[in-house]
Amino acid sequence: MVFEKALEILLFVLGLGALVFFHELGHYVFSKLFKIPVEEFGFGFPPRLVKLFTYDGTDFTLNAIPFGAFVRPRGENDPTIPGGMASAGPWKRFGILIGGPLMNLIIGLLLFSLVFTLEGVPQPDKVVITDTNPGSPAQMIGLLPDDLIIAVNGVTVRNIEHLSSMVRENVGNEITISIQRGGENLTFQAVPRIDPPEGEGALGISMTNPVAEVSWPETVPYAVEEIASQGYALVSLPVMLITGQIPADQARLVSFVGLFSMWSKASEIDTQVVATSPESTPVTRLSLLAVISVALGFTNLLPLPALDGGRILFLLPEILFRKRVPAEKEAYVHAIGFIALIILMFVIVAQDIINPIKF
């Protein structure tokens, strides 16, 4: 048990560390692309343990804190250093700053594509039964898991919400359910319950969207859609909280402690998948890494001091009005922002310990 827990922690640290590494790799690649020398690419965080090698003027180092990575371009914050990052044009600095978040979004896209390739792509316009409740109308008339529901009372089912709506509108009345089973079309009559047992629906079925096997290139649009949906959720969340569309207790920031709780739950689901269906490929942890990578990319683009988005914000006056914010003032704001982020992190860690995420 102790060994399994230690292995779980190790996999989590490696997975999260890899996402941070790719973020810094994005900064490195764009620095080299814009001919800005990179003095150090560190694996882990200081203090430095050893210099591994030097390549193209960059020292690649191994550091004491075994998590993620960092990149140190020449003259990162000092515009008086010739050929450094801070003395480069605003568009070059913009490119270097956006390189990290962009890399996280690319990694998220690749991971989502891999998940869809392994698991298939959900078909939101189709509804399949996964289970029937004992003694329910669905079980009494002979509906079975894997039955594809085609129509209710002759009306084609568009999605899960549409099916639920049609059943609710006809509680207590007989309905005709058209299904497809093994290539054969069948019709059943049932009466949805007016007062079903707690935790059950009027018809007494569990349902989901079936999945379709697709090739890797075909998964890319679906992966892009997932990323766009995650970005929209991040932007709209504050508005939904203010307007009460989402309760405050259902939207919370999480630290690495909360993320590990989510990772442990994902690991538990993957283990159950393998136990019940050995031929299946467990992808829950892979999906979680994709979500975290995209979240890391979007979060770093937020216009907050010390984040990439905050640094990009200070570029706007220079890009739009050719008037640069003094470097010392920008550094002062980012320093305060960094301290605020550290304090916030301690608060979120305490929250995740005192009030763990419940599943």
C-alpha positions in Angstrom: 0.0 0.0 0.0 2.8 2.4 0.9 4.7 1.5 -2.3 1.6 2.1 -4.4 1.0 5.5 -2.8 4.7 6.4 -3.3 4.4 5.3 -7.0 1.3 7.4 -7.4 3.0 10.5 -6.0 6.0 9.9 -8.3 3.8 9.6 -11.4 1.9 12.7 -10.4 5.1 14.7 -9.8 6.6 13.5 -13.1 3.4 14.3 -15.1 3.0 17.8 -13.6 6.7 18.4 -13.9 6.7 17.4 -17.5 4.0 20.0 -18.2 6.0 22.7 -16.5 9.1 21.6 -18.5 7.2 21.9 -21.8 6.1 25.4 -20.8 9.7 26.5 -20.3 10.7 24.7 -23.5 8.3 26.9 -25.3 10.1 30.0 -23.9 13.4 28.5 -24.9 12.4 27.6 -28.5 11.0 31.1 -29.1 14.1 32.8 -27.5 16.3 30.8 -30.0 13.9 31.6 -32.8 14.3 35.3 -32.2 18.1 35.1 -31.8 18.0 35.9 -28.0 20.8 33.9 -26.2 19.6 31.7 -23.4 22.1 31.5 -20.6 20.6 28.6 -18.7 18.0 25.9 -19.1 17.5 24.3 -15.7 15.8 20.9 -15.0 14.2 21.4 -11.6 14.5 24.6 -9.6 17.6 26.0 -7.8 19.8 25.6 -6.0 21.9 24.1 -8.8 23.4 20.7 -8.3 25.5 20.2 -11.4 25.9 21.6 -14.9 25.0 18.7 -17.3 26.4 20.2 -20.6 26.5 23.3 -22.7 24.8 23.5 -26.1 24.7 26.5 -28.4 25.8 28.8 -25.5 23.2 27.5 -23.1 24.1 25.8 -19.8 21.8 22.8 -19.2 21.7 22.3 -15.4 20.3 19.8 -12.9 18.8 21.5 -9.8 17.9 20.5 -6.3 14.1 20.8 -6.4 13.0 18.0 -8.7 10.0 19.7 -10.3 9.6 21.3 -13.7 12.2 23.6 -15.3 13.2 27.2 -15.9 14.7 29.2 -18.7 17.0 32.3 -18.2 17.4 34.4 -21.3 20.2 36.9 -21.4 19.2 40.2 -20.0 15.7 39.0 -19.2 14.8 42.1 -17.1 17.7 44.5 -18.0 17.2 46.5 -21.2 20.8 47.9 -20.9 22.3 44.5 -21.9 22.8 44.5 -25.7 21.3 41.5 -27.5 19.3 40.5 -24.4 15.6 39.8 -24.1 14.7 43.1 -22.4 16.5 45.1 -25.0 14.8 43.3 -27.9 11.8 44.8 -29.8 8.3 44.4 -28.2 7.1 41.8 -30.7 10.1 39.6 -30.0 9.5 39.8 -26.3 5.8 39.1 -26.9 6.8 36.0 -28.9 9.1 34.7 -26.2 6.4 35.3 -23.4 3.6 33.6 -25.3 5.8 30.7 -26.3 5.3 28.9 -22.9 1.5 29.1 -22.8 1.4 28.2 -26.5 3.5 25.1 -25.9 1.1 24.0 -23.1 -1.9 24.4 -25.4 -0.1 22.4 -28.1 0.7 19.6 -25.5 -3.0 19.7 -24.4 -4.1 19.3 -28.0 -1.8 16.3 -28.5 -3.0 14.7 -25.3 -6.6 15.2 -26.1 -6.1 13.8 -29.6 -4.4 10.8 -28.1 -7.3 10.2 -25.7 -9.8 10.5 -28.5 -7.7 8.1 -30.7 -7.6 5.5 -27.9 -11.1 5.9 -26.5 -13.1 7.2 -29.5 -15.0 10.4 -30.1 -18.3 11.0 -28.3 -21.4 11.3 -30.6 -23.5 14.0 -28.8 -26.5 13.5 -31.1 -26.9 9.8 -30.1 -28.0 8.3 -26.8 -27.2 4.8 -25.6 -28.4 3.0 -22.5 -25.7 2.0 -20.1 -27.9 0.4 -17.4 -31.5 0.0 -16.2 -32.7 0.3 -12.7 -34.3 -2.9 -11.1 -38.1 -2.8 -11.3 -38.1 0.4 -13.4 -40.3 0.9 -16.5 -37.3 0.4 -18.7 -36.4 -2.9 -17.2 -40.0 -4.1 -17.2 -40.4 -3.6 -20.9 -37.1 -5.2 -21.8 -34.7 -2.3 -22.6 -31.1 -3.4 -22.3 -27.6 -1.9 -21.9 -26.2 -0.9 -25.3 -29.6 -0.2 -26.8 -29.4 2.9 -29.0 -32.5 5.1 -28.4 -33.6 6.5 -31.8 -37.0 8.2 -31.1 -39.7 8.8 -28.6 -43.3 9.0 -29.9 -41.9 9.2 -33.4 -39.7 12.3 -32.6 -36.0 11.7 -33.3 -33.8 12.0 -30.2 -31.3 14.8 -30.7 -29.3 14.4 -27.5 -29.5 13.3 -23.9 -31.1 16.6 -22.8 -33.8 16.2 -25.5 -34.6 12.7 -24.5 -34.8 13.6 -20.8 -37.1 16.5 -21.7 -39.5 14.3 -23.7 -39.7 11.7 -21.0 -40.4 14.4 -18.3 -43.2 15.9 -20.4 -44.9 12.5 -20.6 -44.7 11.2 -17.0 -47.8 9.1 -16.2 -48.6 8.7 -19.9 -47.7 5.8 -22.3 -44.9 6.6 -24.7 -43.4 4.8 -27.6 -39.7 4.2 -27.6 -37.8 3.3 -30.8 -34.4 1.7 -30.3 -31.7 0.0 -32.3 -30.3 -3.2 -31.0 -27.6 -5.2 -32.9 -28.7 -3.6 -36.2 -32.4 -4.4 -35.6 -35.0 -1.7 -35.0 -37.4 -2.4 -32.2 -40.3 -0.5 -30.6 -41.5 -0.6 -27.0 -44.2 1.1 -24.9 -43.6 2.4 -21.4 -45.2 4.7 -18.8 -42.6 7.0 -17.2 -43.0 7.2 -13.4 -44.5 10.3 -11.8 -42.7 9.7 -8.6 -39.6 7.6 -9.1 -37.3 6.4 -6.3 -34.6 8.8 -5.1 -31.6 8.8 -7.5 -33.6 7.3 -10.4 -35.3 8.9 -13.3 -38.9 8.5 -14.6 -37.9 5.8 -17.1 -35.2 4.3 -14.9 -32.2 4.2 -17.2 -28.6 5.4 -17.1 -27.4 6.8 -20.5 -24.5 8.2 -22.2 -23.3 9.2 -25.7 -21.8 6.4 -27.7 -18.3 6.8 -29.1 -17.0 6.3 -32.6 -13.5 5.1 -33.5 -11.6 7.7 -35.5 -8.1 8.1 -36.9 -5.7 10.5 -35.3 -6.1 13.3 -37.9 -9.8 13.1 -37.4 -9.4 13.8 -33.6 -7.7 17.2 -34.0 -11.0 19.2 -34.5 -12.4 17.5 -31.4 -9.3 18.3 -29.4 -9.4 22.0 -30.6 -13.1 22.1 -29.5 -12.1 20.8 -26.0 -9.5 23.5 -25.7 -11.8 26.2 -26.9 -14.5 25.0 -24.4 -12.0 25.1 -21.6 -10.9 28.6 -22.5 -14.5 29.8 -22.7 -15.2 28.3 -19.3 -12.2 30.1 -17.8 -13.3 33.4 -19.2 -17.0 33.1 -18.4 -16.6 31.6 -14.9 -16.3 35.0 -13.0 -19.5 36.2 -14.7 -21.3 33.0 -13.9 -20.2 33.2 -10.3 -21.3 36.9 -10.0 -24.7 36.2 -11.6 -25.3 33.1 -9.4 -25.3 30.6 -12.3 -22.7 28.6 -10.5 -22.6 28.3 -6.7 -19.4 29.5 -5.1 -18.7 26.1 -3.5 -18.7 24.5 -7.0 -15.9 26.7 -8.3 -12.6 26.8 -6.4 -9.0 27.3 -7.1 -6.9 24.2 -6.5 -3.3 23.7 -5.4 -1.0 20.8 -6.2 -2.7 19.1 -3.2 -6.1 19.4 -4.8 -4.6 18.3 -8.1 -3.2 15.2 -6.5 -6.6 14.4 -5.1 -8.0 14.6 -8.6 -5.0 12.5 -9.9 -5.7 9.8 -7.2 -9.4 9.7 -8.2 -8.4 9.4 -11.9 -6.0 6.6 -11.0 -8.8 4.8 -9.2 -11.1 5.1 -12.2 -8.3 3.8 -14.5 -7.7 0.8 -12.2 -11.4 0.0 -12.2 -11.5 0.2 -16.0 -8.7 -2.3 -16.3 -10.3 -4.6 -13.7 -13.7 -4.7 -15.3 -12.6 -4.6 -18.9 -8.9 -5.7 -19.4 -9.1 -5.0 -23.2 -9.9 -1.3 -22.5 -7.2 1.4 -22.4 -7.4 3.5 -19.3 -7.2 7.2 -20.3 -8.6 9.1 -17.2 -5.2 10.2 -16.0 -4.2 11.1 -19.6 -7.3 13.2 -19.9 -6.6 15.0 -16.6 -3.0 15.8 -17.8 -4.6 17.3 -21.0 -6.9 19.4 -18.9 -4.1 20.6 -16.6 -1.8 21.4 -19.5 -4.5 23.6 -21.2 -5.4 25.2 -17.8 -1.7 26.0 -17.3 -1.5 27.6 -20.7 -4.7 29.7 -20.3 -3.9 30.7 -16.7 -0.5 31.9 -17.6 -2.1 34.2 -20.2 -4.2 36.0 -17.5 -3.1 39.6 -17.2 -1.8 39.2 -13.7 1.6 40.5 -12.5 4.4 37.8 -12.5 2.5 35.7 -15.0 3.3 35.7 -18.7 0.0 37.5 -19.4 1.0 40.2 -16.9 4.3 40.7 -18.7 2.5 40.8 -22.0 0.1 43.5 -20.5 3.2 45.7 -19.9 4.1 45.4 -23.6 0.8 46.9 -24.9 1.7 50.6 -24.3 4.9 50.0 -26.3 3.2 48.1 -29.1 0.2 50.5 -29.3 1.8 53.8 -28.5 5.6 53.2 -28.8 5.9 54.2 -25.1 7.7 51.7 -22.9 7.0 51.3 -19.2 10.2 51.8 -17.3 11.9 48.5 -16.5 12.3 49.2 -12.8 8.6 50.0 -12.4 7.6 46.8 -14.2 10.0 44.8 -12.2 8.6 46.3 -9.0 5.0 45.4 -10.0 6.0 41.8 -10.9 7.9 41.4 -7.6 4.7 42.4 -5.7 2.6 40.1 -7.9 5.0 37.2 -7.3 4.8 37.6 -3.5 1.0 37.8 -3.8 0.9 34.6 -5.9 3.0 32.8 -3.3 0.7 33.9 -0.5 -2.3 32.9 -2.5 -0.7 29.5 -3.1 -0.3 28.9 0.6 -3.9 29.9 1.2 -5.1 27.4 -1.5 -2.9 24.7 -0.2 -4.4 25.2 3.3 -7.9 25.1 1.8 -7.2 21.8 0.0 -5.9 20.3 3.2 -8.7 21.6 5.5 -11.5 21.2 3.0 -10.4 18.4 0.6 -12.1 18.0 -2.8 -15.0 15.7 -2.6 -15.9 13.3 -5.4 
